[in-house]
């Protein structure tokens, strides 16, 4: 609605759900995808555009298709006018891949790139966002959902084995030696 081809739109649905999906390339057992941060003109209403930042020209950014145990490589390219990094909020990743600029990695300068590599060790719902000037970069659009599917469907919890039942009928009634409550 009111968007030119290739223009970002609010929550534009895609193959991967909210924010659109990234169909990964599977290369040598690695879930490999590209992620680009850039400045856009964002249509928020018909005939109303604002300046914004986007990931792969989408706001919110695209959702990667990940499964617990996947080896992940995200090739991040910074087309912003300032440095940026990506942080994987809540994920267990190697420190050098965590993204806080000037703490665990050098900021990625305009025109620069960085390959984030890690294994998706857990499943659940997370998000990723820029982490250099994160407040002024996230507000205009540099965040995205990050949903990691379980490797196998979670099993319903089973009751833990415990002591024999004390219910009077569980083992045939009081005559079988069980305790009777009055």
N, C-alpha and C positions, 0 to 999 in steps of 0.2 A: 504494500500500500504506500504509494508515494515514494518508492525507491527506484533508483536507477540500477541497471544490472551491475553486480559486484559491490553494491553499496550495503553497508551494515544496517541492520534493523533490530528493534528491541526483541530479544529472545527468539530470533528467527529460527524456527525448528529445522532440524536436519536429520539425516539418517541416524545419528547417534543420540537424539533426544534434545533436551534443553540446551540451547546455545549451539546446536549443530554438532555433528560428530566428525572426528578425524578418522578416516579409514587408514590404518597403519600399513606400512610395508613390512613384510616379515622377511628379514634378511639374516641368514645364518643364525636362526633362533632368537632374533631380537625384534621386538615390537618397535619399529623405527618410524618417527613422524617429524614433520617440520612445524615450527611455531614461529610466527613473525609478529613483532610488536610494531605498530605504525599509527600515524595520525590519520584520521578520516573525517569526512563530513557525514554525520549520522542523522538519518531521518527518524525523528521521534514521533512525528505526527504527519499526516499528509500536508505537504508544503511547508513543513517546519524542520529545519536542519540545525544542528549544533556541531561545534568542533568536539571531537572526542578521540580517545585512544582505543585501539582495538587489537585483538589477537586474531590473526588470519582474517582481518577485515570484518570481524564479527563482534558484537557486544550482546551478551557476555561472550567470552572466547569459546572456541570449540571444545567439546568434551571428548577426551581420548577414549578409545575402546580398550580397556585394560582388564586383565584377569590376574588374580593372585598368583604369584610365581613367575609372571612375565618378566623377562629381562627387557628393560625399557631404554630407548635412546630418543631423546627429544632434542632436535637440532634447532636451537633458539637463535633467531637473527633479530637484531635491534635496529629498526628503521626510525626510531624516535629521535627527537632533537637533543635528548639527554641520555646519560647512562641508565641502564636497567639490568636487573637480574630476575630470575624466577625462583619462587619459594614454593615448596610442595607442602602445604599446611597440614600438619598432623601425620605425615608419612615418615616411616623409618627409612632414612636414606643415608648413604655415606656423608660425612660432614662436608666434604668438598663439593657435594651436589646439592646442599641444602638451600643455597641462594642468598643469605643475607650479605649484601655488598659490603666489602671492606672488612668483613668478619670471617667468612668461610670461603669467599672467592672475590676476585677483583671485579669491580663493576664492568659491565660490557658496554663499551663506548658506542656512540652512534655509528652505524655501519658495521659493527662487530658481530661476532657470533660465538656461540659456546654450545658444546654437546653435553647435555645432562644425561648421565647413565646411572641406572640403579635397577634393583630387582624389587618388584611390587611384593613386599613381604606380608602385607595384610590386606584384607578386603574391607570395604565400607565406603562411606560417602565423605569426601574431603573437598578441598578446593585448592587452586594454585593462584598465585598473584605475584605481581612484581614486588621487588624488595630492595630497591635502592631509595628512590624518593617515593616510597610506597603510598603514602596518603594522597599526594597530588596525582599519582599515576592510577591508583585504583578507582578513585571517584569518577574519572571520565571513561572508565571501561576496562582496565587491565586486570581482570580476574576471570576465572572460569571454573565450572564444576569439574570435579575429579572423582569419578565413581569407579571403584575397582570391584569387579564381580568375584565371588568366591570360586575357587578352583572346582569344587564340587558343591552341590546343594547342601546347606547346613542340615545336620540331623537334629531331630527333636531331642531334647535332653531326656535321658533315661533316669529313672529313680536309682539312687545309689543303693547298693545292697546294705542292709542293716540288720538289726537283731530280729528274731522271730516276732511275729505279731502278738500283741497282748490282748487282742480282741477275743471275747469268749467263744466265738464260733469259728475263728480262723483255723483252729486245729481240731475241730470236732467237739468243742464244748468243754465244760469243766471236768468231765470224766476223763479227758485225755491229758490232764495235768496243766492246762492253761490257767491263767489267772482270771478270776471273775470279779468284775467291778459292780458294785451295787449303787 
